[in-house]
């Protein structure tokens, strides 16, 4: 990747971290993002508030998991980001956040079912819940990668949500929609439960989503 492309990518990561807070997906120093860069990745640093982030603060981690001297400490979830990028060649960007309604469901161990057709942005008829593991651990990385198999979004038990996409911009949009669907489901539960779409209806939605939006 050319130096100017890397500079733009670093800048976009800062924008996404700030957008997550501005749109209510994150608060304080929780949450993190990453983007593929060559054989390695850029990941947001640990414990830095979005308003203090700069493009230079983004941490490069090499294919051998090395971090060059002089960089900030990477997010505690860097292993999870790296595992996703290694096992998902279709992914270029990862967004992890603690959005309120998605986190409520994650803490209750409830997946998001086919409550609305837009659940299909996750790549499946439901948004599954990855089993709990301590933050920053290799066990959590493995659990999340397994839950994301064939999908673009998952909840993380007693933790939050995670989304992946070919680009960081797309991953952010999916995270916003997952939070919206979590809120819709939470609201339906509060008034007696949802009327779920059938497997056949969701299959049709997922097929249509393959050609949804702009094609060029």
NORMOBEL-V916456 format. One record per run of one state. SS is the DSSP state (2 for helix, 1 for strand, 0 for the rest). FROM is the first residue (numbers start at 1). LEN is the number of residues. Records with the same first field share a line. If there is no record, write none. Layout:
SS=FROM-LEN, FROM-LEN
//
This chain:
0=1-2, 23-9, 38-2, 44-1, 46-4, 53-2, 58-1, 62-5, 68-6, 75-3, 88-5, 98-2, 109-3, 113-4, 123-4, 128-1, 131-7, 148-5, 157-3, 166-2, 191-8, 210-7
2=3-20, 50-3, 55-3, 78-10, 100-9, 117-6, 138-10, 168-23, 199-11
1=32-6, 40-4, 45-1, 59-3, 67-1, 74-1, 93-5, 112-1, 127-1, 129-2, 153-4, 160-6
//
